[in-house]
Amino acid sequence: MAEKLLDREFVIYRDRNVFLGGKIEDGQLKLESMVYGDDYDSEQHLEFTADDTFKIFSLMSFEEFVVFLQENHLRGFNDFLIENGIIPKTTTL
């Protein structure tokens, strides 16, 4: 059973050139990933519907979600999404 989702902002990891974090607002998850380097810049924004957000947090708690992203990064999370038929709205800059 999914836990009640509270509105919150969170940071999964951050260092000088890398950031992964997001927020839950009105039952919808939004993730933001940024990587900046001397010859490479990338930004990716993932937005999930309320139904997909509910599905994610039916499969794992918020704490498990944070640990999963810390250990598997966004690439591993994308694999998790594919395996569970969740397709976010994605913006890549």
Secondary structure, DSSP 8 states (H G I E B T S, - for coil): -------EEEEEEE-SSEEEEEEEETTEEEEEEEEE-SS-EEEEEEE--HHHHHHHHHHS-HHHHHHHHHHHHHHHHHHHHHHTT---EEEE-
